[in-house]
Amino acid sequence: MIGRNEGDPYENLANAIVAQAADDYLTALRKLKRHPGNKAAMTDAMELEHFFHSGWYGVLTHVDPDYLIRKLREKVAS
């Protein structure tokens, strides 16, 4: 239904940004698992880790960045 209120739109946007970054990080980690020498994937992973530790990330969410990174790495390792 158009116009249906599903929470704070700003919170939804913040959650979507963090979720997309997490998905992108998983993609980079999976590429690195298959091809450890993939420089583009390494750059992506490093840039995303930098984002997770940035002030901007802290504005978007209160999820501990080290916890998130650890959980995403565990997901790829399993």
All heavy atoms as a GROMACS GRO file, in nm:
protein
  622
    1MET      N    1   0.084  -0.118   0.000
    1MET     CA    2   0.000   0.000   0.000
    1MET      C    3   0.088   0.124   0.000
    1MET      O    4   0.179   0.137   0.081
    1MET     CB    5  -0.090  -0.003   0.123
    1MET     CG    6  -0.176   0.118   0.138
    1MET     SD    7  -0.284   0.094   0.281
    1MET     CE    8  -0.344   0.258   0.294
    2ILE      N    9   0.064   0.214  -0.090
    2ILE     CA   10   0.142   0.336  -0.101
    2ILE      C   11   0.114   0.424   0.020
    2ILE      O   12  -0.001   0.441   0.062
    2ILE     CB   13   0.109   0.411  -0.232
    2ILE    CG1   14   0.150   0.325  -0.350
    2ILE    CG2   15   0.177   0.546  -0.236
    2ILE    CD1   16   0.114   0.381  -0.484
    3GLY      N   17   0.221   0.480   0.076
    3GLY     CA   18   0.207   0.570   0.189
    3GLY      C   19   0.199   0.500   0.323
    3GLY      O   20   0.180   0.562   0.424
    4ARG      N   21   0.213   0.369   0.323
    4ARG     CA   22   0.209   0.295   0.449
    4ARG      C   23   0.331   0.331   0.533
    4ARG      O   24   0.443   0.328   0.486
    4ARG     CB   25   0.206   0.145   0.420
    4ARG     CG   26   0.180   0.062   0.542
    4ARG     CD   27   0.158  -0.080   0.503
    4ARG     NE   28   0.288  -0.143   0.484
    4ARG     CZ   29   0.304  -0.264   0.436
    4ARG    NH1   30   0.202  -0.336   0.399
    4ARG    NH2   31   0.425  -0.316   0.424
    5ASN      N   32   0.308   0.365   0.659
    5ASN     CA   33   0.417   0.403   0.748
    5ASN      C   34   0.483   0.279   0.806
    5ASN      O   35   0.419   0.200   0.872
    5ASN     CB   36   0.363   0.492   0.861
    5ASN     CG   37   0.474   0.545   0.950
    5ASN    OD1   38   0.590   0.513   0.932
    5ASN    ND2   39   0.436   0.625   1.045
    6GLU      N   40   0.610   0.262   0.778
    6GLU     CA   41   0.684   0.146   0.829
    6GLU      C   42   0.802   0.193   0.913
    6GLU      O   43   0.913   0.146   0.895
    6GLU     CB   44   0.730   0.059   0.712
    6GLU     CG   45   0.614   0.004   0.635
    6GLU     CD   46   0.640  -0.134   0.582
    6GLU    OE1   47   0.743  -0.194   0.616
    6GLU    OE2   48   0.556  -0.182   0.507
    7GLY      N   49   0.780   0.285   1.002
    7GLY     CA   50   0.887   0.334   1.087
    7GLY      C   51   0.945   0.464   1.035
    7GLY      O   52   0.901   0.520   0.936
    8ASP      N   53   1.046   0.507   1.105
    8ASP     CA   54   1.114   0.631   1.071
    8ASP      C   55   1.190   0.614   0.939
    8ASP      O   56   1.278   0.529   0.928
    8ASP     CB   57   1.210   0.665   1.185
    8ASP     CG   58   1.290   0.790   1.160
    8ASP    OD1   59   1.263   0.863   1.062
    8ASP    OD2   60   1.382   0.818   1.240
    9PRO      N   61   1.160   0.697   0.839
    9PRO     CA   62   1.228   0.681   0.710
    9PRO      C   63   1.379   0.705   0.719
    9PRO      O   64   1.455   0.642   0.646
    9PRO     CB   65   1.160   0.784   0.620
    9PRO     CG   66   1.086   0.876   0.709
    9PRO     CD   67   1.060   0.801   0.836
   10TYR      N   68   1.422   0.792   0.810
   10TYR     CA   69   1.565   0.816   0.825
   10TYR      C   70   1.636   0.696   0.886
   10TYR      O   71   1.745   0.659   0.847
   10TYR     CB   72   1.590   0.943   0.908
   10TYR     CG   73   1.540   1.066   0.839
   10TYR    CD1   74   1.426   1.131   0.882
   10TYR    CD2   75   1.607   1.116   0.727
   10TYR    CE1   76   1.378   1.244   0.817
   10TYR    CE2   77   1.560   1.229   0.661
   10TYR     CZ   78   1.446   1.292   0.706
   10TYR     OH   79   1.399   1.403   0.641
   11GLU      N   80   1.569   0.633   0.984
   11GLU     CA   81   1.625   0.511   1.043
   11GLU      C   82   1.629   0.399   0.939
   11GLU      O   83   1.727   0.323   0.933
   11GLU     CB   84   1.542   0.469   1.164
   11GLU     CG   85   1.602   0.349   1.237
   11GLU     CD   86   1.523   0.312   1.362
   11GLU    OE1   87   1.446   0.395   1.413
   11GLU    OE2   88   1.539   0.198   1.407
   12ASN      N   89   1.524   0.389   0.858
   12ASN     CA   90   1.522   0.288   0.752
   12ASN      C   91   1.636   0.310   0.654
   12ASN      O   92   1.700   0.214   0.610
   12ASN     CB   93   1.388   0.290   0.679
   12ASN     CG   94   1.273   0.243   0.766
   12ASN    OD1   95   1.292   0.177   0.867
   12ASN    ND2   96   1.152   0.278   0.726
   13LEU      N   97   1.661   0.436   0.618
   13LEU     CA   98   1.770   0.468   0.526
   13LEU      C   99   1.905   0.433   0.589
   13LEU      O  100   1.991   0.373   0.525
   13LEU     CB  101   1.766   0.616   0.487
   13LEU     CG  102   1.879   0.664   0.396
   13LEU    CD1  103   1.882   0.585   0.265
   13LEU    CD2  104   1.866   0.813   0.369
   14ALA      N  105   1.923   0.469   0.715
   14ALA     CA  106   2.049   0.439   0.784
   14ALA      C  107   2.071   0.288   0.788
   14ALA      O  108   2.182   0.240   0.760
   14ALA     CB  109   2.046   0.495   0.927
   15ASN      N  110   1.966   0.213   0.820
   15ASN     CA  111   1.978   0.067   0.823
   15ASN      C  112   2.011   0.011   0.686
   15ASN      O  113   2.090  -0.083   0.674
   15ASN     CB  114   1.849   0.004   0.877
   15ASN     CG  115   1.828   0.030   1.024
   15ASN    OD1  116   1.922   0.058   1.098
   15ASN    ND2  117   1.704   0.024   1.068
   16ALA      N  118   1.951   0.067   0.582
   16ALA     CA  119   1.978   0.021   0.446
   16ALA      C  120   2.123   0.047   0.405
   16ALA      O  121   2.186  -0.036   0.339
   16ALA     CB  122   1.882   0.087   0.347
   17ILE      N  123   2.177   0.161   0.446
   17ILE     CA  124   2.317   0.194   0.414
   17ILE      C  125   2.411   0.094   0.482
   17ILE      O  126   2.503   0.041   0.418
   17ILE     CB  127   2.351   0.339   0.456
   17ILE    CG1  128   2.274   0.439   0.368
   17ILE    CG2  129   2.501   0.365   0.450
   17ILE    CD1  130   2.277   0.582   0.419
   18VAL      N  131   2.388   0.067   0.609
   18VAL     CA  132   2.472  -0.027   0.683
   18VAL      C  133   2.457  -0.168   0.626
   18VAL      O  134   2.557  -0.240   0.608
   18VAL     CB  135   2.441  -0.023   0.833
   18VAL    CG1  136   2.515  -0.133   0.908
   18VAL    CG2  137   2.477   0.114   0.891
   19ALA      N  138   2.335  -0.208   0.594
   19ALA     CA  139   2.312  -0.341   0.537
   19ALA      C  140   2.381  -0.357   0.403
   19ALA      O  141   2.441  -0.462   0.374
   19ALA     CB  142   2.162  -0.367   0.522
   20GLN      N  143   2.378  -0.253   0.320
   20GLN     CA  144   2.445  -0.260   0.190
   20GLN      C  145   2.597  -0.269   0.208
   20GLN      O  146   2.664  -0.345   0.138
   20GLN     CB  147   2.410  -0.139   0.103
   20GLN     CG  148   2.467  -0.147  -0.038
   20GLN     CD  149   2.415  -0.266  -0.115
   20GLN    OE1  150   2.295  -0.282  -0.130
   20GLN    NE2  151   2.504  -0.352  -0.162
   21ALA      N  152   2.650  -0.194   0.302
   21ALA     CA  153   2.794  -0.201   0.329
   21ALA      C  154   2.832  -0.340   0.376
   21ALA      O  155   2.935  -0.395   0.335
   21ALA     CB  156   2.834  -0.096   0.432
   22ALA      N  157   2.750  -0.400   0.461
   22ALA     CA  158   2.776  -0.536   0.508
   22ALA      C  159   2.771  -0.636   0.393
   22ALA      O  160   2.857  -0.724   0.382
   22ALA     CB  161   2.675  -0.575   0.617
   23ASP      N  162   2.673  -0.621   0.305
   23ASP     CA  163   2.665  -0.709   0.187
   23ASP      C  164   2.787  -0.692   0.098
   23ASP      O  165   2.842  -0.790   0.047
   23ASP     CB  166   2.538  -0.680   0.107
   23ASP     CG  167   2.411  -0.729   0.173
   23ASP    OD1  168   2.419  -0.812   0.268
   23ASP    OD2  169   2.302  -0.686   0.131
   24ASP      N  170   2.828  -0.568   0.077
   24ASP     CA  171   2.946  -0.542  -0.006
   24ASP      C  172   3.072  -0.601   0.057
   24ASP      O  173   3.160  -0.653  -0.012
   24ASP     CB  174   2.964  -0.392  -0.028
   24ASP     CG  175   2.854  -0.330  -0.114
   24ASP    OD1  176   2.777  -0.405  -0.178
   24ASP    OD2  177   2.845  -0.206  -0.116
   25TYR      N  178   3.080  -0.593   0.190
   25TYR     CA  179   3.195  -0.649   0.261
   25TYR      C  180   3.197  -0.801   0.246
   25TYR      O  181   3.302  -0.860   0.220
   25TYR     CB  182   3.190  -0.608   0.409
   25TYR     CG  183   3.312  -0.645   0.489
   25TYR    CD1  184   3.437  -0.592   0.458
   25TYR    CD2  185   3.303  -0.730   0.598
   25TYR    CE1  186   3.549  -0.624   0.532
   25TYR    CE2  187   3.414  -0.763   0.673
   25TYR     CZ  188   3.538  -0.710   0.640
   25TYR     OH  189   3.649  -0.743   0.714
   26LEU      N  190   3.081  -0.864   0.260
   26LEU     CA  191   3.073  -1.009   0.239
   26LEU      C  192   3.118  -1.047   0.098
   26LEU      O  193   3.192  -1.144   0.079
   26LEU     CB  194   2.930  -1.058   0.261
   26LEU     CG  195   2.885  -1.080   0.404
   26LEU    CD1  196   2.736  -1.111   0.408
   26LEU    CD2  197   2.964  -1.190   0.470
   27THR      N  198   3.075  -0.971  -0.001
   27THR     CA  199   3.114  -0.997  -0.139
   27THR      C  200   3.266  -0.988  -0.154
   27THR      O  201   3.328  -1.076  -0.215
   27THR     CB  202   3.044  -0.897  -0.234
   27THR    OG1  203   2.903  -0.916  -0.225
   27THR    CG2  204   3.089  -0.916  -0.378
   28ALA      N  205   3.325  -0.884  -0.097
   28ALA     CA  206   3.471  -0.867  -0.105
   28ALA      C  207   3.542  -0.982  -0.035
   28ALA      O  208   3.640  -1.037  -0.088
   28ALA     CB  209   3.512  -0.733  -0.045
   29LEU      N  210   3.495  -1.022   0.083
   29LEU     CA  211   3.558  -1.132   0.156
   29LEU      C  212   3.547  -1.264   0.080
   29LEU      O  213   3.642  -1.343   0.078
   29LEU     CB  214   3.495  -1.147   0.294
   29LEU     CG  215   3.522  -1.036   0.395
   29LEU    CD1  216   3.448  -1.064   0.525
   29LEU    CD2  217   3.670  -1.016   0.419
   30ARG      N  218   3.433  -1.288   0.018
   30ARG     CA  219   3.416  -1.412  -0.060
   30ARG      C  220   3.507  -1.414  -0.180
   30ARG      O  221   3.562  -1.518  -0.215
   30ARG     CB  222   3.270  -1.427  -0.100
   30ARG     CG  223   3.181  -1.465   0.018
   30ARG     CD  224   3.035  -1.475  -0.021
   30ARG     NE  225   2.956  -1.518   0.094
   30ARG     CZ  226   2.840  -1.467   0.128
   30ARG    NH1  227   2.785  -1.369   0.056
   30ARG    NH2  228   2.776  -1.511   0.233
   31LYS      N  229   3.524  -1.299  -0.244
   31LYS     CA  230   3.618  -1.291  -0.358
   31LYS      C  231   3.760  -1.320  -0.310
   31LYS      O  232   3.835  -1.390  -0.377
   31LYS     CB  233   3.612  -1.153  -0.423
   31LYS     CG  234   3.488  -1.131  -0.506
   31LYS     CD  235   3.489  -0.991  -0.566
   31LYS     CE  236   3.362  -0.963  -0.643
   31LYS     NZ  237   3.359  -0.824  -0.697
   32LEU      N  238   3.795  -1.264  -0.194
   32LEU     CA  239   3.930  -1.287  -0.141
   32LEU      C  240   3.951  -1.432  -0.100
   32LEU      O  241   4.062  -1.484  -0.112
   32LEU     CB  242   3.955  -1.195  -0.021
   32LEU     CG  243   3.982  -1.050  -0.056
   32LEU    CD1  244   3.981  -0.963   0.069
   32LEU    CD2  245   4.114  -1.037  -0.131
   33LYS      N  246   3.846  -1.497  -0.054
   33LYS     CA  247   3.858  -1.638  -0.017
   33LYS      C  248   3.888  -1.722  -0.140
   33LYS      O  249   3.970  -1.814  -0.136
   33LYS     CB  250   3.728  -1.684   0.050
   33LYS     CG  251   3.736  -1.826   0.106
   33LYS     CD  252   3.611  -1.863   0.183
   33LYS     CE  253   3.623  -2.003   0.238
   33LYS     NZ  254   3.504  -2.041   0.315
   34ARG      N  255   3.821  -1.690  -0.252
   34ARG     CA  256   3.843  -1.765  -0.377
   34ARG      C  257   3.973  -1.725  -0.446
   34ARG      O  258   4.039  -1.809  -0.506
   34ARG     CB  259   3.726  -1.742  -0.473
   34ARG     CG  260   3.599  -1.814  -0.434
   34ARG     CD  261   3.492  -1.808  -0.542
   34ARG     NE  262   3.460  -1.673  -0.587
   34ARG     CZ  263   3.367  -1.595  -0.533
   34ARG    NH1  264   3.296  -1.638  -0.430
   34ARG    NH2  265   3.344  -1.475  -0.581
   35HIS      N  266   4.007  -1.596  -0.438
   35HIS     CA  267   4.125  -1.543  -0.507
   35HIS      C  268   4.200  -1.449  -0.413
   35HIS      O  269   4.181  -1.327  -0.418
   35HIS     CB  270   4.084  -1.469  -0.634
   35HIS     CG  271   3.999  -1.549  -0.727
   35HIS    ND1  272   4.049  -1.650  -0.805
   35HIS    CD2  273   3.865  -1.544  -0.751
   35HIS    CE1  274   3.950  -1.703  -0.876
   35HIS    NE2  275   3.837  -1.642  -0.844
   36PRO      N  276   4.284  -1.504  -0.326
   36PRO     CA  277   4.352  -1.422  -0.224
   36PRO      C  278   4.434  -1.305  -0.279
   36PRO      O  279   4.455  -1.207  -0.208
   36PRO     CB  280   4.443  -1.522  -0.152
   36PRO     CG  281   4.380  -1.655  -0.177
   36PRO     CD  282   4.315  -1.645  -0.312
   37GLY      N  283   4.475  -1.313  -0.402
   37GLY     CA  284   4.554  -1.204  -0.460
   37GLY      C  285   4.473  -1.096  -0.527
   37GLY      O  286   4.529  -1.005  -0.589
   38ASN      N  287   4.341  -1.099  -0.514
   38ASN     CA  288   4.253  -1.003  -0.580
   38ASN      C  289   4.267  -0.866  -0.514
   38ASN      O  290   4.213  -0.841  -0.406
   38ASN     CB  291   4.109  -1.053  -0.574
   38ASN     CG  292   4.013  -0.966  -0.652
   38ASN    OD1  293   4.028  -0.846  -0.661
   38ASN    ND2  294   3.910  -1.029  -0.707
   39LYS      N  295   4.342  -0.778  -0.580
   39LYS     CA  296   4.370  -0.646  -0.522
   39LYS      C  297   4.246  -0.558  -0.511
   39LYS      O  298   4.231  -0.483  -0.415
   39LYS     CB  299   4.480  -0.576  -0.602
   39LYS     CG  300   4.613  -0.646  -0.587
   39LYS     CD  301   4.722  -0.574  -0.661
   39LYS     CE  302   4.845  -0.662  -0.656
   39LYS     NZ  303   4.967  -0.593  -0.641
   40ALA      N  304   4.157  -0.569  -0.608
   40ALA     CA  305   4.035  -0.488  -0.604
   40ALA      C  306   3.948  -0.529  -0.485
   40ALA      O  307   3.894  -0.443  -0.414
   40ALA     CB  308   3.957  -0.502  -0.734
   41ALA      N  309   3.936  -0.659  -0.462
   41ALA     CA  310   3.857  -0.708  -0.348
   41ALA      C  311   3.923  -0.667  -0.217
   41ALA      O  312   3.853  -0.631  -0.121
   41ALA     CB  313   3.840  -0.859  -0.356
   42MET      N  314   4.055  -0.671  -0.211
   42MET     CA  315   4.126  -0.629  -0.090
   42MET      C  316   4.103  -0.481  -0.063
   42MET      O  317   4.077  -0.440   0.050
   42MET     CB  318   4.275  -0.658  -0.102
   42MET     CG  319   4.356  -0.614   0.019
   42MET     SD  320   4.303  -0.688   0.175
   42MET     CE  321   4.370  -0.851   0.156
   43THR      N  322   4.109  -0.400  -0.169
   43THR     CA  323   4.084  -0.257  -0.155
   43THR      C  324   3.942  -0.233  -0.106
   43THR      O  325   3.919  -0.152  -0.015
   43THR     CB  326   4.109  -0.184  -0.288
   43THR    OG1  327   4.246  -0.201  -0.324
   43THR    CG2  328   4.076  -0.037  -0.279
   44ASP      N  329   3.845  -0.303  -0.166
   44ASP     CA  330   3.706  -0.288  -0.123
   44ASP      C  331   3.690  -0.324   0.024
   44ASP      O  332   3.626  -0.250   0.100
   44ASP     CB  333   3.614  -0.377  -0.207
   44ASP     CG  334   3.597  -0.329  -0.350
   44ASP    OD1  335   3.636  -0.213  -0.380
   44ASP    OD2  336   3.547  -0.408  -0.433
   45ALA      N  337   3.747  -0.437   0.065
   45ALA     CA  338   3.736  -0.480   0.205
   45ALA      C  339   3.798  -0.378   0.300
   45ALA      O  340   3.739  -0.344   0.403
   45ALA     CB  341   3.801  -0.617   0.224
   46MET      N  342   3.914  -0.327   0.263
   46MET     CA  343   3.981  -0.229   0.349
   46MET      C  344   3.901  -0.098   0.358
   46MET      O  345   3.889  -0.039   0.466
   46MET     CB  346   4.122  -0.204   0.299
   46MET     CG  347   4.214  -0.324   0.319
   46MET     SD  348   4.377  -0.306   0.244
   46MET     CE  349   4.442  -0.169   0.337
   47GLU      N  350   3.845  -0.054   0.245
   47GLU     CA  351   3.765   0.068   0.246
   47GLU      C  352   3.639   0.051   0.330
   47GLU      O  353   3.598   0.143   0.402
   47GLU     CB  354   3.730   0.110   0.103
   47GLU     CG  355   3.847   0.166   0.026
   47GLU     CD  356   3.815   0.200  -0.118
   47GLU    OE1  357   3.701   0.171  -0.164
   47GLU    OE2  358   3.904   0.252  -0.186
   48LEU      N  359   3.579  -0.066   0.322
   48LEU     CA  360   3.459  -0.092   0.401
   48LEU      C  361   3.492  -0.101   0.550
   48LEU      O  362   3.416  -0.052   0.634
   48LEU     CB  363   3.387  -0.217   0.351
   48LEU     CG  364   3.315  -0.192   0.218
   48LEU    CD1  365   3.293  -0.322   0.143
   48LEU    CD2  366   3.185  -0.118   0.242
   49GLU      N  367   3.605  -0.161   0.585
   49GLU     CA  368   3.646  -0.164   0.726
   49GLU      C  369   3.670  -0.022   0.776
   49GLU      O  370   3.634   0.012   0.889
   49GLU     CB  371   3.772  -0.249   0.743
   49GLU     CG  372   3.743  -0.398   0.730
   49GLU     CD  373   3.866  -0.484   0.750
   49GLU    OE1  374   3.971  -0.433   0.795
   49GLU    OE2  375   3.857  -0.605   0.720
   50HIS      N  376   3.726   0.062   0.691
   50HIS     CA  377   3.746   0.202   0.727
   50HIS      C  378   3.610   0.269   0.752
   50HIS      O  379   3.591   0.343   0.850
   50HIS     CB  380   3.823   0.275   0.617
   50HIS     CG  381   3.847   0.419   0.646
   50HIS    ND1  382   3.939   0.463   0.738
   50HIS    CD2  383   3.788   0.530   0.596
   50HIS    CE1  384   3.936   0.596   0.744
   50HIS    NE2  385   3.844   0.638   0.658
   51PHE      N  386   3.512   0.242   0.664
   51PHE     CA  387   3.377   0.296   0.682
   51PHE      C  388   3.317   0.249   0.813
   51PHE      O  389   3.258   0.328   0.887
   51PHE     CB  390   3.287   0.255   0.564
   51PHE     CG  391   3.140   0.275   0.593
   51PHE    CD1  392   3.086   0.403   0.599
   51PHE    CD2  393   3.057   0.166   0.616
   51PHE    CE1  394   2.952   0.421   0.628
   51PHE    CE2  395   2.923   0.184   0.644
   51PHE     CZ  396   2.870   0.312   0.650
   52PHE      N  397   3.332   0.118   0.844
   52PHE     CA  398   3.274   0.064   0.966
   52PHE      C  399   3.332   0.130   1.091
   52PHE      O  400   3.267   0.133   1.196
   52PHE     CB  401   3.294  -0.088   0.975
   52PHE     CG  402   3.216  -0.166   0.872
   52PHE    CD1  403   3.274  -0.273   0.806
   52PHE    CD2  404   3.085  -0.136   0.841
   52PHE    CE1  405   3.204  -0.348   0.713
   52PHE    CE2  406   3.013  -0.209   0.748
   52PHE     CZ  407   3.073  -0.315   0.683
   53HIS      N  408   3.452   0.183   1.081
   53HIS     CA  409   3.515   0.249   1.196
   53HIS      C  410   3.505   0.402   1.188
   53HIS      O  411   3.568   0.472   1.266
   53HIS     CB  412   3.662   0.206   1.207
   53HIS     CG  413   3.676   0.065   1.256
   53HIS    ND1  414   3.704  -0.040   1.172
   53HIS    CD2  415   3.663   0.012   1.379
   53HIS    CE1  416   3.708  -0.152   1.242
   53HIS    NE2  417   3.683  -0.123   1.368
   54SER      N  418   3.426   0.451   1.095
   54SER     CA  419   3.417   0.596   1.075
   54SER      C  420   3.310   0.660   1.164
   54SER      O  421   3.221   0.591   1.216
   54SER     CB  422   3.384   0.626   0.928
   54SER     OG  423   3.249   0.590   0.898
   55GLY      N  424   3.320   0.789   1.176
   55GLY     CA  425   3.218   0.864   1.249
   55GLY      C  426   3.083   0.855   1.182
   55GLY      O  427   2.979   0.852   1.248
   56TRP      N  428   3.082   0.850   1.049
   56TRP     CA  429   2.957   0.839   0.973
   56TRP      C  430   2.884   0.710   1.009
   56TRP      O  431   2.764   0.710   1.029
   56TRP     CB  432   2.988   0.848   0.825
   56TRP     CG  433   2.872   0.826   0.732
   56TRP    CD1  434   2.868   0.736   0.629
   56TRP    CD2  435   2.746   0.893   0.730
   56TRP    NE1  436   2.747   0.744   0.564
   56TRP    CE2  437   2.669   0.840   0.626
   56TRP    CE3  438   2.688   0.992   0.808
   56TRP    CZ2  439   2.540   0.881   0.597
   56TRP    CZ3  440   2.560   1.034   0.778
   56TRP    CH2  441   2.487   0.980   0.675
   57TYR      N  442   2.959   0.599   1.018
   57TYR     CA  443   2.898   0.472   1.058
   57TYR      C  444   2.837   0.486   1.197
   57TYR      O  445   2.726   0.439   1.222
   57TYR     CB  446   3.004   0.361   1.056
   57TYR     CG  447   2.955   0.229   1.110
   57TYR    CD1  448   2.887   0.139   1.029
   57TYR    CD2  449   2.978   0.193   1.244
   57TYR    CE1  450   2.843   0.017   1.078
   57TYR    CE2  451   2.934   0.071   1.293
   57TYR     CZ  452   2.867  -0.016   1.210
   57TYR     OH  453   2.822  -0.136   1.260
   58GLY      N  454   2.908   0.553   1.286
   58GLY     CA  455   2.858   0.574   1.422
   58GLY      C  456   2.731   0.656   1.428
   58GLY      O  457   2.650   0.639   1.518
   59VAL      N  458   2.712   0.743   1.330
   59VAL     CA  459   2.588   0.821   1.321
   59VAL      C  460   2.474   0.731   1.274
   59VAL      O  461   2.360   0.745   1.318
   59VAL     CB  462   2.606   0.940   1.224
   59VAL    CG1  463   2.473   1.006   1.190
   59VAL    CG2  464   2.702   1.042   1.283
   60LEU      N  465   2.506   0.637   1.186
   60LEU     CA  466   2.404   0.551   1.126
   60LEU      C  467   2.354   0.440   1.219
   60LEU      O  468   2.238   0.400   1.211
   60LEU     CB  469   2.457   0.488   0.997
   60LEU     CG  470   2.494   0.584   0.884
   60LEU    CD1  471   2.563   0.510   0.772
   60LEU    CD2  472   2.370   0.657   0.834
   61THR      N  473   2.443   0.389   1.303
   61THR     CA  474   2.407   0.274   1.387
   61THR      C  475   2.490   0.271   1.514
   61THR      O  476   2.597   0.332   1.521
   61THR     CB  477   2.427   0.142   1.309
   61THR    OG1  478   2.379   0.032   1.388
   61THR    CG2  479   2.572   0.118   1.273
   62HIS      N  480   2.441   0.197   1.610
   62HIS     CA  481   2.515   0.177   1.735
   62HIS      C  482   2.577   0.037   1.741
   62HIS      O  483   2.633   0.000   1.844
   62HIS     CB  484   2.423   0.200   1.856
   62HIS     CG  485   2.373   0.340   1.864
   62HIS    ND1  486   2.454   0.448   1.891
   62HIS    CD2  487   2.249   0.392   1.847
   62HIS    CE1  488   2.384   0.558   1.890
   62HIS    NE2  489   2.258   0.527   1.863
   63VAL      N  490   2.566  -0.038   1.632
   63VAL     CA  491   2.626  -0.171   1.626
   63VAL      C  492   2.778  -0.157   1.629
   63VAL      O  493   2.836  -0.081   1.549
   63VAL     CB  494   2.581  -0.248   1.499
   63VAL    CG1  495   2.652  -0.382   1.488
   63VAL    CG2  496   2.431  -0.266   1.499
   64ASP      N  497   2.842  -0.229   1.721
   64ASP     CA  498   2.987  -0.224   1.734
   64ASP      C  499   3.051  -0.269   1.602
   64ASP      O  500   3.022  -0.379   1.554
   64ASP     CB  501   3.031  -0.315   1.848
   64ASP     CG  502   3.181  -0.318   1.863
   64ASP    OD1  503   3.238  -0.214   1.900
   64ASP    OD2  504   3.241  -0.424   1.835
   65PRO      N  505   3.136  -0.186   1.542
   65PRO     CA  506   3.195  -0.222   1.413
   65PRO      C  507   3.282  -0.348   1.419
   65PRO      O  508   3.281  -0.428   1.324
   65PRO     CB  509   3.275  -0.099   1.373
   65PRO     CG  510   3.299  -0.025   1.500
   65PRO     CD  511   3.183  -0.056   1.588
   66ASP      N  512   3.356  -0.367   1.526
   66ASP     CA  513   3.441  -0.486   1.536
   66ASP      C  514   3.356  -0.612   1.548
   66ASP      O  515   3.393  -0.716   1.492
   66ASP     CB  516   3.537  -0.473   1.654
   66ASP     CG  517   3.637  -0.362   1.633
   66ASP    OD1  518   3.690  -0.350   1.520
   66ASP    OD2  519   3.663  -0.286   1.728
   67TYR      N  520   3.244  -0.603   1.617
   67TYR     CA  521   3.152  -0.715   1.626
   67TYR      C  522   3.097  -0.750   1.488
   67TYR      O  523   3.094  -0.866   1.448
   67TYR     CB  524   3.038  -0.682   1.723
   67TYR     CG  525   2.928  -0.786   1.725
   67TYR    CD1  526   2.942  -0.900   1.802
   67TYR    CD2  527   2.811  -0.768   1.651
   67TYR    CE1  528   2.842  -0.997   1.805
   67TYR    CE2  529   2.711  -0.864   1.653
   67TYR     CZ  530   2.727  -0.979   1.730
   67TYR     OH  531   2.628  -1.074   1.731
   68LEU      N  532   3.054  -0.648   1.414
   68LEU     CA  533   2.999  -0.669   1.280
   68LEU      C  534   3.103  -0.732   1.189
   68LEU      O  535   3.075  -0.832   1.120
   68LEU     CB  536   2.949  -0.537   1.222
   68LEU     CG  537   2.894  -0.544   1.080
   68LEU    CD1  538   2.772  -0.635   1.072
   68LEU    CD2  539   2.860  -0.404   1.030
   69ILE      N  540   3.224  -0.678   1.187
   69ILE     CA  541   3.331  -0.732   1.103
   69ILE      C  542   3.360  -0.877   1.140
   69ILE      O  543   3.372  -0.964   1.053
   69ILE     CB  544   3.458  -0.644   1.114
   69ILE    CG1  545   3.432  -0.509   1.046
   69ILE    CG2  546   3.579  -0.715   1.054
   69ILE    CD1  547   3.540  -0.406   1.075
   70ARG      N  548   3.369  -0.906   1.269
   70ARG     CA  549   3.397  -1.042   1.314
   70ARG      C  550   3.288  -1.139   1.268
   70ARG      O  551   3.316  -1.248   1.216
   70ARG     CB  552   3.411  -1.045   1.466
   70ARG     CG  553   3.450  -1.183   1.521
   70ARG     CD  554   3.480  -1.180   1.671
   70ARG     NE  555   3.366  -1.140   1.752
   70ARG     CZ  556   3.352  -1.020   1.811
   70ARG    NH1  557   3.447  -0.930   1.801
   70ARG    NH2  558   3.247  -0.992   1.884
   71LYS      N  559   3.162  -1.100   1.284
   71LYS     CA  560   3.050  -1.186   1.244
   71LYS      C  561   3.049  -1.209   1.094
   71LYS      O  562   3.020  -1.320   1.046
   71LYS     CB  563   2.916  -1.128   1.291
   71LYS     CG  564   2.897  -1.137   1.439
   71LYS     CD  565   2.898  -1.284   1.481
   71LYS     CE  566   2.869  -1.305   1.626
   71LYS     NZ  567   2.874  -1.445   1.666
   72LEU      N  568   3.078  -1.107   1.016
   72LEU     CA  569   3.081  -1.121   0.871
   72LEU      C  570   3.196  -1.212   0.827
   72LEU      O  571   3.181  -1.296   0.738
   72LEU     CB  572   3.089  -0.985   0.803
   72LEU     CG  573   2.965  -0.896   0.822
   72LEU    CD1  574   2.993  -0.755   0.772
   72LEU    CD2  575   2.844  -0.957   0.753
   73ARG      N  576   3.312  -1.196   0.892
   73ARG     CA  577   3.426  -1.286   0.860
   73ARG      C  578   3.393  -1.431   0.896
   73ARG      O  579   3.430  -1.522   0.821
   73ARG     CB  580   3.550  -1.241   0.937
   73ARG     CG  581   3.611  -1.114   0.882
   73ARG     CD  582   3.732  -1.072   0.962
   73ARG     NE  583   3.792  -0.952   0.910
   73ARG     CZ  584   3.892  -0.888   0.968
   73ARG    NH1  585   3.944  -0.933   1.081
   73ARG    NH2  586   3.941  -0.778   0.914
   74GLU      N  587   3.326  -1.451   1.009
   74GLU     CA  588   3.286  -1.587   1.049
   74GLU      C  589   3.191  -1.648   0.947
   74GLU      O  590   3.199  -1.766   0.917
   74GLU     CB  591   3.220  -1.585   1.188
   74GLU     CG  592   3.316  -1.559   1.301
   74GLU     CD  593   3.247  -1.538   1.435
   74GLU    OE1  594   3.122  -1.546   1.442
   74GLU    OE2  595   3.319  -1.512   1.534
   75LYS      N  596   3.102  -1.566   0.896
   75LYS     CA  597   3.006  -1.615   0.796
   75LYS      C  598   3.076  -1.664   0.671
   75LYS      O  599   3.039  -1.766   0.615
   75LYS     CB  600   2.908  -1.502   0.762
   75LYS     CG  601   2.794  -1.543   0.674
   75LYS     CD  602   2.693  -1.434   0.662
   75LYS     CE  603   2.573  -1.481   0.582
   75LYS     NZ  604   2.465  -1.383   0.580
   76VAL      N  605   3.180  -1.595   0.629
   76VAL     CA  606   3.256  -1.634   0.509
   76VAL      C  607   3.343  -1.756   0.538
   76VAL      O  608   3.357  -1.843   0.452
   76VAL     CB  609   3.340  -1.515   0.457
   76VAL    CG1  610   3.436  -1.559   0.348
   76VAL    CG2  611   3.250  -1.403   0.408
   77ALA      N  612   3.396  -1.764   0.658
   77ALA     CA  613   3.485  -1.875   0.694
   77ALA      C  614   3.413  -2.008   0.705
   77ALA      O  615   3.471  -2.112   0.684
   77ALA     CB  616   3.558  -1.843   0.824
   78SER      N  617   3.284  -2.003   0.739
   78SER     CA  618   3.211  -2.128   0.760
   78SER      C  619   3.166  -2.194   0.631
   78SER      O  620   3.172  -2.144   0.527
   78SER     CB  621   3.090  -2.104   0.849
   78SER     OG  622   3.001  -2.013   0.790
   0.00000   0.00000   0.00000
